[in-house]
Amino acid sequence: MNPRILGALLVAISAASFGAMAIFARYAYADGADVIAVLFLRFAIASALMSAYMVVARRRWPSGRNLAMLAVMGGVGYVGQSFAFFSALNHASAGLVALLLYLYPFLVTVLGALFLREPLGAGRVLAVLAALGGTALTLGGGIAGEPLGVALGLASALLYSVYILTGSRVLATADALGAATVVMIAAAVVFGAIALATAPRFPAAPAGWAAVLAIAVVSTVIAMGGFFAGIRRLGAADAAALSTLEPVVTIVLAAIFLDEPLNAMQLVGGAIILAALVWLTRSGASRAAPGEGAPKDGRGGANATDRAEGRA
């Protein structure tokens, strides 16, 4: 399979897995769990599962500078992004916060061009903007909030953008599975410390624990592993753009399982997002078809992160 098509599929699986997290979280909250408990259990379970697999499969662990960068990504970047996002929900509507978060594909594209010399063509910028516009339509109404909520939402998007770009550099030399595992461990340690200091509320019944387990396995292990593997094949900018599929999945699943309304405008927005994603995937695949010897220096063809392809 063409590496870019495989990368697109991995990111799509990741986006679907992340998109399901809101549904699982609703069930966990309904069973009495609070945010800190869910986040701690999410990363603690996921890091334990991933660490066990790393040991059994004898996969290579990140080391040296990569290990330090990944620990900071998980313990500072991912934790900070999560706190900013969930805090923003207390000061702005969910629609506005989600829309602000999904500024990150555009931020990743621009920051990648400025600092990582990733190619920035007009077509790519238009595709990212189209996906962002589709996200706005998909999220529908309820776009309102306080200035603090807007600031926290923007902070969430910026932190996630830096997190993704940092990951793209680390993954040029680090194993994707090992990198994801270190990020999870670091986040689990930080959220564990917060849990010890705040005495969070854990699920009260098997249904709540099942929801938390689904968050850990589906929306963390599968989601993060697929996203990191996708970054290696697509580069940070295109992987971020493809991940705008996530709110489409969330809204569809909410309509199916939570009886939340799904209107025609949201369907139009989802179609725009899918069209932008297909364009990005097909145009990138034509530039980096297997066996064509596409340049891999980050300027004339495939992104620099593709150098790690043979070490996945």
Backbone as CSV, one residue per row, in Angstrom:
resi,resn,N_x,N_y,N_z,CA_x,CA_y,CA_z,C_x,C_y,C_z
1,MET,0.849,-1.199,0.000,0.000,0.000,0.000,0.878,1.240,0.000
2,ASN,0.447,2.256,-0.754,1.167,3.514,-0.748,1.287,4.035,0.682
3,PRO,2.505,4.445,1.103,2.684,4.885,2.493,1.748,6.013,2.900
4,ARG,1.452,6.939,1.992,0.572,8.041,2.361,-0.871,7.581,2.530
5,ILE,-1.307,6.642,1.696,-2.657,6.118,1.854,-2.768,5.354,3.169
6,LEU,-1.729,4.544,3.480,-1.716,3.846,4.758,-1.721,4.843,5.905
7,GLY,-0.926,5.905,5.790,-0.904,6.928,6.826,-2.257,7.580,7.005
8,ALA,-2.947,7.851,5.884,-4.274,8.457,5.955,-5.261,7.525,6.656
9,LEU,-5.187,6.235,6.362,-6.067,5.273,7.021,-5.797,5.210,8.523
10,LEU,-4.523,5.248,8.896,-4.159,5.216,10.313,-4.688,6.448,11.039
11,VAL,-4.546,7.618,10.413,-5.047,8.844,11.041,-6.571,8.825,11.101
12,ALA,-7.230,8.278,10.077,-8.688,8.183,10.096,-9.164,7.278,11.231
13,ILE,-8.481,6.146,11.427,-8.817,5.257,12.549,-8.595,5.980,13.871
14,SER,-7.482,6.706,13.946,-7.193,7.485,15.148,-8.287,8.520,15.409
15,ALA,-8.692,9.250,14.368,-9.720,10.277,14.528,-11.046,9.668,14.976
16,ALA,-11.404,8.525,14.392,-12.641,7.855,14.795,-12.573,7.416,16.257
17,SER,-11.400,6.932,16.660,-11.224,6.486,18.046,-11.292,7.660,19.012
18,PHE,-10.617,8.771,18.656,-10.713,9.973,19.486,-12.141,10.507,19.501
19,GLY,-12.807,10.451,18.340,-14.163,10.964,18.249,-15.140,10.226,19.144
20,ALA,-14.873,8.944,19.382,-15.755,8.151,20.246,-15.558,8.464,21.722
21,MET,-14.474,9.140,22.067,-14.158,9.368,23.479,-15.237,10.169,24.192
22,ALA,-15.797,11.175,23.510,-16.838,11.982,24.153,-18.046,11.128,24.531
23,ILE,-18.363,10.137,23.704,-19.500,9.255,24.004,-19.192,8.401,25.226
24,PHE,-17.995,7.802,25.238,-17.599,6.994,26.403,-17.568,7.854,27.668
25,ALA,-17.057,9.092,27.547,-16.946,9.959,28.718,-18.318,10.284,29.293
26,ARG,-19.318,10.493,28.432,-20.665,10.776,28.924,-21.179,9.641,29.804
27,TYR,-20.906,8.406,29.392,-21.336,7.253,30.193,-20.560,7.172,31.510
28,ALA,-19.251,7.504,31.461,-18.449,7.479,32.689,-18.925,8.553,33.661
29,TYR,-19.212,9.766,33.155,-19.702,10.841,34.016,-21.073,10.496,34.593
30,ALA,-21.903,9.841,33.790,-23.232,9.457,34.274,-23.157,8.463,35.422
31,ASP,-22.030,7.753,35.498,-21.849,6.774,36.572,-21.156,7.385,37.787
32,GLY,-20.956,8.690,37.795,-20.418,9.358,38.973,-18.961,9.757,38.895
33,ALA,-18.242,9.393,37.842,-16.826,9.743,37.733,-16.681,11.218,37.381
34,ASP,-15.573,11.842,37.848,-15.302,13.215,37.453,-14.142,13.255,36.456
35,VAL,-13.804,14.467,35.994,-12.829,14.618,34.909,-11.459,14.087,35.300
36,ILE,-10.982,14.445,36.503,-9.635,14.024,36.910,-9.560,12.507,37.013
37,ALA,-10.595,11.889,37.550,-10.594,10.432,37.666,-10.542,9.773,36.300
38,VAL,-11.347,10.271,35.384,-11.378,9.691,34.040,-10.028,9.863,33.349
39,LEU,-9.435,11.055,33.438,-8.151,11.293,32.785,-7.034,10.462,33.402
40,PHE,-7.017,10.350,34.730,-5.996,9.529,35.377,-6.134,8.064,34.969
41,LEU,-7.357,7.516,35.057,-7.571,6.123,34.694,-7.269,5.885,33.214
42,ARG,-7.632,6.841,32.381,-7.363,6.722,30.945,-5.887,6.478,30.683
43,PHE,-5.046,7.341,31.222,-3.618,7.231,30.931,-2.937,6.126,31.736
44,ALA,-3.422,5.854,32.954,-2.822,4.791,33.752,-3.045,3.427,33.100
45,ILE,-4.287,3.149,32.669,-4.590,1.872,32.025,-3.869,1.762,30.686
46,ALA,-3.927,2.826,29.908,-3.295,2.801,28.590,-1.790,2.604,28.693
47,SER,-1.149,3.318,29.616,0.301,3.185,29.745,0.685,1.795,30.224
48,ALA,-0.123,1.182,31.099,0.165,-0.179,31.559,0.061,-1.176,30.409
49,LEU,-0.992,-1.063,29.595,-1.163,-1.968,28.461,-0.043,-1.809,27.437
50,MET,0.285,-0.567,27.123,1.316,-0.310,26.134,2.686,-0.734,26.632
51,SER,2.968,-0.491,27.902,4.255,-0.893,28.469,4.404,-2.411,28.453
52,ALA,3.327,-3.110,28.798,3.372,-4.574,28.773,3.662,-5.085,27.374
53,TYR,3.018,-4.500,26.380,3.271,-4.924,24.996,4.700,-4.606,24.578
54,MET,5.194,-3.451,24.969,6.575,-3.085,24.633,7.561,-4.112,25.176
55,VAL,7.319,-4.572,26.406,8.221,-5.550,27.030,8.094,-6.910,26.352
56,VAL,6.868,-7.377,26.151,6.650,-8.697,25.555,7.179,-8.746,24.118
57,ALA,6.915,-7.704,23.353,7.339,-7.669,21.951,8.795,-7.232,21.787
58,ARG,9.429,-6.847,22.893,10.822,-6.386,22.871,11.024,-5.235,21.897
59,ARG,10.087,-4.308,21.943,10.194,-3.124,21.107,11.218,-2.162,21.697
60,ARG,11.771,-1.333,20.843,12.804,-0.404,21.259,12.190,0.799,21.965
61,TRP,12.664,1.085,23.183,12.205,2.247,23.926,12.977,3.481,23.485
62,PRO,12.333,4.629,23.454,13.068,5.862,23.181,14.123,6.105,24.254
63,SER,15.173,6.794,23.905,16.242,7.061,24.863,16.815,8.444,24.624
64,GLY,17.633,8.880,25.580,18.343,10.134,25.441,17.429,11.328,25.276
65,ARG,17.754,12.166,24.292,17.007,13.395,24.070,15.559,13.111,23.676
66,ASN,15.342,12.068,22.866,13.973,11.727,22.469,13.121,11.381,23.674
67,LEU,13.694,10.611,24.612,12.952,10.229,25.810,12.558,11.467,26.611
68,ALA,13.484,12.400,26.758,13.187,13.615,27.506,12.108,14.446,26.819
69,MET,12.199,14.573,25.483,11.211,15.355,24.744,9.825,14.728,24.841
70,LEU,9.759,13.406,24.752,8.473,12.724,24.835,7.860,12.854,26.228
71,ALA,8.710,12.801,27.256,8.210,12.973,28.622,7.612,14.363,28.804
72,VAL,8.265,15.370,28.232,7.728,16.730,28.303,6.444,16.836,27.487
73,MET,6.413,16.189,26.310,5.197,16.195,25.494,4.008,15.650,26.269
74,GLY,4.211,14.541,26.981,3.108,13.933,27.717,2.781,14.647,29.009
75,GLY,3.833,14.942,29.800,3.613,15.508,31.128,3.293,16.981,31.147
76,VAL,3.684,17.699,30.101,3.415,19.134,30.033,2.453,19.443,28.893
77,GLY,2.818,19.044,27.658,2.008,19.391,26.489,0.620,18.781,26.513
78,TYR,0.543,17.452,26.682,-0.759,16.790,26.630,-1.601,17.120,27.854
79,VAL,-0.956,17.155,29.018,-1.684,17.509,30.237,-2.176,18.955,30.152
80,GLY,-1.316,19.862,29.692,-1.712,21.265,29.566,-2.846,21.456,28.578
81,GLN,-2.763,20.770,27.451,-3.829,20.870,26.450,-5.150,20.366,27.012
82,SER,-5.107,19.250,27.731,-6.334,18.682,28.308,-6.957,19.634,29.317
83,PHE,-6.127,20.201,30.196,-6.649,21.123,31.200,-7.230,22.370,30.543
84,ALA,-6.529,22.894,29.542,-7.031,24.098,28.863,-8.376,23.816,28.201
85,PHE,-8.483,22.668,27.540,-9.708,22.328,26.833,-10.880,22.172,27.802
86,PHE,-10.679,21.376,28.864,-11.778,21.127,29.789,-12.123,22.369,30.611
87,SER,-11.132,23.211,30.889,-11.425,24.458,31.597,-12.200,25.416,30.699
88,ALA,-11.877,25.431,29.412,-12.597,26.301,28.477,-14.077,25.966,28.432
89,LEU,-14.412,24.702,28.618,-15.819,24.293,28.579,-16.635,24.919,29.702
90,ASN,-15.958,25.397,30.757,-16.671,26.068,31.847,-16.944,27.537,31.544
91,HIS,-16.372,28.064,30.454,-16.510,29.487,30.152,-16.984,29.750,28.728
92,ALA,-17.263,28.694,27.967,-17.723,28.868,26.586,-18.503,27.629,26.186
93,SER,-19.301,27.777,25.128,-20.089,26.641,24.652,-19.174,25.561,24.084
94,ALA,-19.682,24.336,24.092,-18.891,23.219,23.564,-18.573,23.431,22.090
95,GLY,-19.535,24.023,21.344,-19.299,24.269,19.927,-18.150,25.224,19.693
96,LEU,-18.092,26.319,20.457,-17.017,27.286,20.298,-15.680,26.690,20.702
97,VAL,-15.647,25.964,21.814,-14.395,25.370,22.275,-13.868,24.359,21.257
98,ALA,-14.767,23.532,20.731,-14.350,22.550,19.734,-13.838,23.232,18.470
99,LEU,-14.520,24.293,18.040,-14.081,25.011,16.845,-12.711,25.642,17.062
100,LEU,-12.492,26.223,18.239,-11.187,26.810,18.532,-10.099,25.744,18.558
101,LEU,-10.397,24.577,19.137,-9.408,23.498,19.147,-9.030,23.110,17.729
102,TYR,-10.022,23.073,16.835,-9.741,22.636,15.470,-9.174,23.737,14.584
103,LEU,-8.681,24.802,15.224,-7.770,25.709,14.544,-6.393,25.076,14.397
104,TYR,-6.132,23.997,15.174,-4.773,23.463,15.199,-4.282,22.929,13.856
105,PRO,-5.121,22.368,12.956,-4.553,21.970,11.662,-3.942,23.147,10.898
106,PHE,-4.628,24.310,10.962,-4.090,25.492,10.302,-2.820,25.961,11.010
107,LEU,-2.823,25.944,12.354,-1.642,26.356,13.102,-0.466,25.426,12.835
108,VAL,-0.732,24.122,12.758,0.336,23.163,12.468,0.913,23.419,11.080
109,THR,0.043,23.690,10.112,0.503,23.947,8.747,1.406,25.179,8.694
110,VAL,0.973,26.260,9.339,1.744,27.500,9.312,3.034,27.377,10.122
111,LEU,2.930,26.845,11.345,4.117,26.712,12.192,5.113,25.727,11.590
112,GLY,4.600,24.652,10.951,5.489,23.695,10.297,6.266,24.338,9.162
113,ALA,5.595,25.217,8.421,6.280,25.915,7.321,7.314,26.898,7.862
114,LEU,6.997,27.564,8.974,7.899,28.566,9.524,9.124,27.959,10.202
115,PHE,8.914,26.887,10.955,9.992,26.369,11.792,10.582,25.043,11.326
116,LEU,9.823,24.240,10.575,10.301,22.927,10.151,10.534,22.833,8.650
117,ARG,10.325,23.937,7.931,10.525,23.979,6.487,9.653,22.974,5.734
118,GLU,8.481,22.682,6.277,7.558,21.802,5.568,6.892,22.593,4.442
119,PRO,6.640,21.941,3.296,6.083,22.669,2.147,4.717,23.267,2.464
120,LEU,4.503,24.508,2.011,3.245,25.205,2.261,2.716,25.715,0.928
121,GLY,1.906,24.887,0.263,1.332,25.269,-1.016,-0.056,25.838,-0.847
122,ALA,-0.513,26.557,-1.862,-1.838,27.166,-1.798,-2.926,26.105,-1.675
123,GLY,-2.755,24.986,-2.372,-3.751,23.918,-2.315,-3.901,23.350,-0.919
124,ARG,-2.780,23.165,-0.241,-2.842,22.613,1.112,-3.521,23.587,2.062
125,VAL,-3.176,24.870,1.966,-3.795,25.873,2.829,-5.303,25.929,2.589
126,LEU,-5.714,25.897,1.314,-7.142,25.932,0.995,-7.858,24.696,1.539
127,ALA,-7.205,23.519,1.444,-7.818,22.298,1.958,-8.002,22.370,3.471
128,VAL,-6.989,22.893,4.172,-7.093,23.021,5.624,-8.191,24.005,5.999
129,LEU,-8.262,25.143,5.283,-9.307,26.119,5.556,-10.700,25.551,5.256
130,ALA,-10.796,24.753,4.182,-12.076,24.114,3.867,-12.491,23.151,4.969
131,ALA,-11.519,22.364,5.476,-11.819,21.435,6.566,-12.253,22.198,7.814
132,LEU,-11.614,23.343,8.085,-11.992,24.148,9.241,-13.399,24.718,9.064
133,GLY,-13.705,25.206,7.842,-15.055,25.699,7.581,-16.091,24.599,7.718
134,GLY,-15.761,23.404,7.223,-16.662,22.271,7.384,-16.879,21.922,8.838
135,THR,-15.814,22.069,9.652,-15.936,21.818,11.087,-16.918,22.796,11.725
136,ALA,-16.835,24.079,11.313,-17.755,25.079,11.854,-19.202,24.721,11.529
137,LEU,-19.460,24.283,10.289,-20.820,23.890,9.914,-21.259,22.642,10.679
138,THR,-20.340,21.703,10.856,-20.664,20.456,11.539,-21.023,20.693,12.992
139,LEU,-20.320,21.636,13.626,-20.568,21.897,15.036,-21.899,22.594,15.255
140,GLY,-22.423,23.244,14.214,-23.741,23.849,14.307,-23.775,25.075,15.190
141,GLY,-24.905,25.303,15.872,-25.106,26.504,16.679,-24.430,26.408,18.027
142,GLY,-24.831,27.311,18.902,-24.278,27.322,20.245,-22.877,27.884,20.305
143,ILE,-22.502,28.787,19.367,-21.172,29.368,19.348,-21.195,30.629,20.198
144,ALA,-20.894,30.491,21.480,-20.914,31.626,22.388,-19.973,31.349,23.540
145,GLY,-19.429,32.433,24.138,-18.541,32.213,25.265,-17.933,33.494,25.788
146,GLU,-17.333,33.411,26.986,-16.642,34.523,27.607,-15.233,34.654,27.023
147,PRO,-14.615,35.831,27.160,-13.242,35.997,26.676,-12.269,34.968,27.265
148,LEU,-12.454,34.614,28.546,-11.582,33.622,29.155,-11.729,32.276,28.464
149,GLY,-12.957,31.908,28.114,-13.176,30.650,27.410,-12.514,30.649,26.053
150,VAL,-12.586,31.789,25.343,-11.929,31.900,24.036,-10.424,31.763,24.199
151,ALA,-9.860,32.443,25.210,-8.417,32.380,25.436,-7.965,30.959,25.758
152,LEU,-8.729,30.266,26.590,-8.366,28.883,26.940,-8.502,27.961,25.735
153,GLY,-9.546,28.182,24.907,-9.701,27.374,23.703,-8.550,27.569,22.737
154,LEU,-8.122,28.825,22.562,-6.971,29.102,21.701,-5.694,28.496,22.274
155,ALA,-5.550,28.564,23.604,-4.378,27.959,24.245,-4.354,26.451,24.015
156,SER,-5.527,25.829,24.079,-5.613,24.392,23.821,-5.148,24.061,22.413
157,ALA,-5.605,24.841,21.430,-5.208,24.607,20.039,-3.710,24.821,19.848
158,LEU,-3.169,25.882,20.451,-1.740,26.168,20.296,-0.882,25.090,20.948
159,LEU,-1.260,24.668,22.154,-0.509,23.613,22.828,-0.534,22.312,22.026
160,TYR,-1.695,21.992,21.458,-1.792,20.761,20.672,-0.968,20.868,19.392
161,SER,-0.908,22.065,18.807,-0.104,22.264,17.599,1.373,22.035,17.889
162,VAL,1.855,22.620,18.979,3.257,22.434,19.355,3.529,20.968,19.675
163,TYR,2.574,20.325,20.338,2.694,18.902,20.665,2.861,18.061,19.399
164,ILE,2.045,18.340,18.383,2.108,17.573,17.145,3.417,17.826,16.405
165,LEU,3.831,19.085,16.319,5.065,19.402,15.613,6.280,18.813,16.321
166,THR,6.287,18.847,17.650,7.371,18.226,18.401,7.400,16.728,18.148
167,GLY,6.209,16.118,18.128,6.137,14.689,17.857,6.661,14.333,16.479
168,SER,6.409,15.196,15.492,6.887,14.898,14.136,8.400,14.886,14.069
169,ARG,9.071,15.730,14.873,10.532,15.740,14.894,11.072,14.511,15.614
170,VAL,10.463,14.174,16.750,10.923,13.020,17.520,10.750,11.731,16.725
171,LEU,9.624,11.618,15.989,9.329,10.394,15.263,10.219,10.179,14.051
172,ALA,11.063,11.157,13.721,12.032,10.944,12.650,13.058,9.892,13.045
173,THR,13.267,9.691,14.352,14.267,8.725,14.819,13.734,7.773,15.882
174,ALA,12.512,7.973,16.383,11.976,7.140,17.459,10.852,6.252,16.949
175,ASP,10.720,5.071,17.551,9.639,4.153,17.223,8.308,4.759,17.647
176,ALA,7.305,4.715,16.763,6.018,5.355,17.038,5.344,4.761,18.265
177,LEU,5.379,3.429,18.404,4.735,2.782,19.538,5.426,3.154,20.844
178,GLY,6.755,3.137,20.832,7.497,3.518,22.025,7.260,4.964,22.401
179,ALA,7.198,5.834,21.389,6.954,7.251,21.649,5.587,7.452,22.288
180,ALA,4.557,6.809,21.747,3.209,6.938,22.299,3.159,6.421,23.732
181,THR,3.889,5.348,24.010,3.890,4.775,25.355,4.502,5.723,26.365
182,VAL,5.617,6.349,26.001,6.263,7.292,26.912,5.351,8.486,27.184
183,VAL,4.669,8.986,26.149,3.739,10.098,26.329,2.639,9.711,27.317
184,MET,2.101,8.496,27.180,1.037,8.045,28.071,1.526,7.917,29.504
185,ILE,2.735,7.369,29.678,3.280,7.202,31.029,3.455,8.560,31.699
186,ALA,4.022,9.514,30.968,4.240,10.846,31.530,2.926,11.497,31.929
187,ALA,1.907,11.393,31.062,0.606,11.969,31.385,-0.018,11.268,32.594
188,ALA,0.143,9.942,32.664,-0.412,9.193,33.797,0.225,9.620,35.111
189,VAL,1.529,9.857,35.101,2.231,10.282,36.320,1.710,11.632,36.792
190,VAL,1.566,12.577,35.865,1.105,13.917,36.242,-0.339,13.867,36.735
191,PHE,-1.211,13.175,35.988,-2.600,13.094,36.429,-2.729,12.291,37.728
192,GLY,-1.830,11.328,37.943,-1.829,10.597,39.208,-1.520,11.505,40.384
193,ALA,-0.543,12.400,40.186,-0.215,13.356,41.242,-1.381,14.292,41.520
194,ILE,-2.058,14.717,40.458,-3.228,15.586,40.631,-4.340,14.838,41.352
195,ALA,-4.515,13.568,40.994,-5.553,12.761,41.642,-5.284,12.603,43.139
196,LEU,-4.024,12.405,43.509,-3.680,12.271,44.926,-3.981,13.555,45.695
197,ALA,-3.838,14.679,45.017,-4.035,15.964,45.691,-5.492,16.398,45.737
198,THR,-6.341,15.837,44.893,-7.717,16.328,44.790,-8.790,15.327,45.184
199,ALA,-8.450,14.071,45.432,-9.431,13.040,45.799,-10.581,12.989,44.800
200,PRO,-10.346,12.555,43.581,-11.394,12.557,42.555,-12.442,11.471,42.799
201,ARG,-13.554,11.580,42.069,-14.631,10.591,42.159,-14.470,9.565,41.038
202,PHE,-14.390,8.303,41.412,-14.218,7.221,40.451,-15.591,6.618,40.096
203,PRO,-15.667,5.831,39.013,-16.954,5.219,38.637,-17.506,4.364,39.768
204,ALA,-18.829,4.292,39.826,-19.483,3.572,40.929,-19.988,2.195,40.529
205,ALA,-20.090,1.899,39.233,-20.676,0.640,38.776,-19.878,0.095,37.588
206,PRO,-20.090,-1.189,37.260,-19.364,-1.785,36.129,-19.515,-1.025,34.820
207,ALA,-20.684,-0.436,34.576,-20.901,0.294,33.331,-19.939,1.471,33.211
208,GLY,-19.727,2.178,34.310,-18.808,3.300,34.298,-17.375,2.859,34.073
209,TRP,-16.978,1.762,34.723,-15.622,1.239,34.529,-15.430,0.739,33.101
210,ALA,-16.482,0.153,32.504,-16.383,-0.286,31.112,-16.171,0.903,30.183
211,ALA,-16.843,2.017,30.477,-16.668,3.226,29.666,-15.244,3.755,29.788
212,VAL,-14.709,3.756,31.008,-13.331,4.210,31.214,-12.354,3.295,30.484
213,LEU,-12.604,1.979,30.544,-11.736,1.039,29.842,-11.771,1.282,28.333
214,ALA,-12.944,1.602,27.803,-13.059,1.912,26.377,-12.278,3.181,26.036
215,ILE,-12.336,4.172,26.923,-11.555,5.394,26.706,-10.073,5.067,26.657
216,ALA,-9.620,4.211,27.568,-8.200,3.877,27.638,-7.737,3.071,26.430
217,VAL,-8.525,2.065,26.036,-8.091,1.156,24.957,-8.363,1.766,23.586
218,VAL,-9.615,2.163,23.352,-9.999,2.645,22.019,-9.522,4.071,21.786
219,SER,-9.849,4.960,22.738,-9.608,6.384,22.524,-8.244,6.859,22.984
220,THR,-7.393,5.941,23.433,-6.035,6.319,23.820,-5.005,5.430,23.148
221,VAL,-5.044,4.114,23.431,-4.040,3.215,22.849,-4.140,3.204,21.321
222,ILE,-5.332,2.893,20.826,-5.523,2.836,19.372,-5.410,4.229,18.757
223,ALA,-6.029,5.212,19.402,-6.049,6.563,18.848,-4.657,7.171,18.774
224,MET,-3.903,7.137,19.853,-2.576,7.752,19.863,-1.594,6.972,19.012
225,GLY,-1.660,5.632,19.103,-0.762,4.823,18.280,-0.983,5.064,16.796
226,GLY,-2.254,5.108,16.394,-2.560,5.362,14.985,-2.142,6.744,14.543
227,PHE,-2.321,7.750,15.412,-1.959,9.113,15.040,-0.446,9.262,14.902
228,PHE,0.314,8.707,15.844,1.768,8.806,15.761,2.286,8.076,14.528
229,ALA,1.733,6.890,14.245,2.157,6.156,13.050,1.776,6.917,11.789
230,GLY,0.617,7.590,11.815,0.207,8.378,10.664,1.096,9.577,10.433
231,ILE,1.543,10.233,11.511,2.450,11.378,11.384,3.720,10.981,10.647
232,ARG,4.219,9.785,10.940,5.470,9.353,10.311,5.333,9.218,8.805
233,ARG,4.136,8.888,8.341,3.931,8.661,6.907,3.416,9.898,6.175
234,LEU,2.781,10.820,6.906,2.162,11.976,6.266,2.851,13.293,6.569
235,GLY,3.540,13.377,7.699,4.007,14.659,8.185,2.960,15.276,9.093
236,ALA,3.392,16.240,9.897,2.520,16.807,10.919,1.332,17.555,10.323
237,ALA,1.564,18.349,9.274,0.498,19.211,8.755,-0.655,18.402,8.182
238,ASP,-0.358,17.424,7.315,-1.426,16.643,6.695,-2.111,15.727,7.700
239,ALA,-1.345,15.184,8.660,-1.971,14.351,9.693,-2.946,15.171,10.522
240,ALA,-2.567,16.406,10.851,-3.461,17.275,11.617,-4.715,17.590,10.822
241,ALA,-4.559,17.877,9.521,-5.718,18.192,8.695,-6.664,17.000,8.598
242,LEU,-6.111,15.810,8.416,-6.940,14.610,8.320,-7.691,14.332,9.617
243,SER,-7.117,14.738,10.743,-7.758,14.459,12.027,-8.993,15.311,12.265
244,THR,-9.283,16.273,11.363,-10.533,17.026,11.501,-11.755,16.146,11.253
245,LEU,-11.522,14.900,10.888,-12.615,13.937,10.795,-13.223,13.658,12.168
246,GLU,-12.472,13.930,13.230,-12.897,13.583,14.584,-14.247,14.167,14.988
247,PRO,-14.499,15.490,14.819,-15.808,15.996,15.250,-16.961,15.432,14.445
248,VAL,-16.708,15.045,13.194,-17.761,14.399,12.398,-18.164,13.084,13.054
249,VAL,-17.160,12.303,13.454,-17.428,11.021,14.118,-18.176,11.252,15.428
250,THR,-17.734,12.249,16.202,-18.381,12.522,17.486,-19.859,12.850,17.311
251,ILE,-20.173,13.709,16.353,-21.563,14.136,16.162,-22.430,12.990,15.659
252,VAL,-21.896,12.174,14.757,-22.659,11.025,14.254,-22.936,10.029,15.370
253,LEU,-21.900,9.720,16.160,-22.078,8.777,17.265,-23.025,9.333,18.323
254,ALA,-22.955,10.654,18.559,-23.866,11.264,19.535,-25.308,11.152,19.061
255,ALA,-25.508,11.292,17.755,-26.865,11.155,17.219,-27.369,9.724,17.364
256,ILE,-26.471,8.761,17.209,-26.872,7.351,17.274,-27.085,6.887,18.707
257,PHE,-26.130,7.206,19.590,-26.157,6.635,20.938,-26.735,7.568,22.006
258,LEU,-26.689,8.886,21.765,-27.170,9.825,22.772,-28.409,10.586,22.330
259,ASP,-28.935,10.233,21.153,-30.142,10.871,20.619,-29.994,12.391,20.464
260,GLU,-28.778,12.847,20.187,-28.574,14.273,19.921,-28.932,14.565,18.468
261,PRO,-29.499,15.747,18.181,-29.982,16.035,16.824,-28.846,16.119,15.802
262,LEU,-29.147,15.711,14.561,-28.203,15.787,13.449,-28.929,16.456,12.295
263,ASN,-28.533,17.708,11.950,-29.261,18.445,10.931,-28.517,18.458,9.596
264,ALA,-29.206,19.015,8.589,-28.655,19.018,7.230,-27.364,19.814,7.135
265,MET,-27.249,20.924,7.874,-26.041,21.739,7.826,-24.836,20.960,8.336
266,GLN,-25.048,20.149,9.363,-23.958,19.328,9.879,-23.523,18.289,8.855
267,LEU,-24.471,17.725,8.112,-24.127,16.771,7.064,-23.322,17.438,5.958
268,VAL,-23.689,18.679,5.605,-22.936,19.423,4.598,-21.506,19.671,5.091
269,GLY,-21.391,20.080,6.353,-20.070,20.304,6.925,-19.223,19.051,6.905
270,GLY,-19.819,17.921,7.251,-19.083,16.652,7.209,-18.628,16.307,5.814
271,ALA,-19.477,16.583,4.810,-19.102,16.305,3.422,-17.928,17.175,2.984
272,ILE,-17.917,18.455,3.411,-16.804,19.347,3.076,-15.504,18.838,3.701
273,ILE,-15.579,18.429,4.949,-14.389,17.894,5.621,-13.862,16.668,4.889
274,LEU,-14.751,15.738,4.550,-14.321,14.515,3.870,-13.709,14.828,2.507
275,ALA,-14.292,15.798,1.788,-13.734,16.174,0.485,-12.335,16.744,0.634
276,ALA,-12.128,17.588,1.656,-10.796,18.152,1.888,-9.793,17.066,2.256
277,LEU,-10.228,16.095,3.045,-9.333,15.013,3.456,-8.951,14.135,2.264
278,VAL,-9.930,13.824,1.423,-9.646,13.019,0.232,-8.666,13.741,-0.681
279,TRP,-8.856,15.044,-0.841,-7.945,15.820,-1.700,-6.529,15.785,-1.155
280,LEU,-6.382,16.016,0.158,-5.050,15.992,0.760,-4.381,14.638,0.582
281,THR,-5.136,13.565,0.795,-4.573,12.223,0.693,-4.156,11.900,-0.734
282,ARG,-5.027,12.164,-1.707,-4.736,11.806,-3.091,-3.623,12.670,-3.674
283,SER,-3.613,13.950,-3.350,-2.570,14.810,-3.891,-1.216,14.453,-3.305
284,GLY,-1.200,14.123,-2.007,0.060,13.722,-1.389,0.548,12.391,-1.896
285,ALA,-0.383,11.452,-2.131,0.008,10.135,-2.628,0.620,10.230,-4.013
286,SER,0.101,11.139,-4.854,0.644,11.289,-6.200,2.047,11.868,-6.171
287,ARG,2.376,12.650,-5.094,3.714,13.211,-4.995,4.711,12.221,-4.439
288,ALA,4.230,11.217,-3.702,5.158,10.307,-3.010,4.795,8.862,-3.273
289,ALA,4.525,8.514,-4.518,4.181,7.131,-4.860,5.371,6.228,-4.628
290,PRO,5.161,4.952,-4.219,6.257,4.046,-3.936,7.124,3.834,-5.164
291,GLY,8.431,3.776,-4.923,9.359,3.437,-5.981,9.719,4.578,-6.892
292,GLU,9.163,5.779,-6.642,9.462,6.886,-7.522,10.614,7.737,-7.028
293,GLY,11.157,7.375,-5.868,12.303,8.093,-5.368,12.011,9.541,-5.042
294,ALA,10.855,9.805,-4.446,10.488,11.178,-4.115,11.478,11.750,-3.128
295,PRO,11.844,13.030,-3.250,12.767,13.646,-2.308,12.223,13.562,-0.894
296,LYS,13.093,13.420,0.066,12.672,13.272,1.454,13.348,14.314,2.334
297,ASP,13.640,15.468,1.828,14.320,16.476,2.610,13.358,17.512,3.191
298,GLY,12.029,17.286,3.050,11.054,18.195,3.622,10.794,19.414,2.765
299,ARG,11.455,19.516,1.581,11.255,20.685,0.749,10.753,20.322,-0.638
300,GLY,11.202,19.183,-1.195,10.849,18.889,-2.570,9.842,17.784,-2.749
301,GLY,9.295,17.201,-1.676,8.336,16.108,-1.849,7.812,15.657,-0.515
302,ALA,8.130,14.389,-0.145,7.630,13.859,1.115,8.250,14.608,2.266
303,ASN,7.550,14.603,3.431,8.052,15.288,4.600,9.258,14.584,5.177
304,ALA,10.030,15.332,5.953,11.238,14.772,6.523,10.949,13.605,7.447
305,THR,9.774,13.573,8.047,9.440,12.481,8.958,9.343,11.149,8.228
306,ASP,9.194,11.153,6.902,9.115,9.904,6.158,10.426,9.136,6.198
307,ARG,11.521,9.769,6.620,12.792,9.062,6.686,12.724,7.859,7.619
308,ALA,11.845,7.928,8.602,11.748,6.852,9.597,10.893,5.692,9.116
309,GLU,10.410,5.743,7.870,9.472,4.726,7.372,9.985,3.313,7.583
310,GLY,11.259,3.074,7.311,11.782,1.712,7.405,12.043,1.256,8.812
311,ARG,11.825,2.126,9.803,12.116,1.737,11.186,10.851,1.578,11.995
312,ALA,9.659,1.641,11.347,8.398,1.538,12.100,8.250,0.160,12.703
